[in-house]
């Protein structure tokens, strides 16, 4: 958490039947299933749009920080860190 948002460490499973948060993956990562295949950045686009919907922010407030071609990614979500953390926790339970 930072004062202007929340950094997420993610493990992505592309080509799933639907977009959803699967839960924790290891100690620090969150596993997310994405419908789009990992072709031409489509999975990344779908991931950012999905996270914007989950956290109720605009898509411009969700930034892919690293892992553009990897299943392991870091994404920063701009907003109130406490609210974002509460939303995240509600989806992990």
Buried (B, 14 or more C-beta within 10 A) or exposed (E): EEEEBBEBBBBBBBEBEEBBBBEEBEEEBBBBBBBBEBEEEBBBBBBBBBBBEBBEBEEEBBBBEEBEEEEEBBBBBBBBBEEBEEBBEEBEE
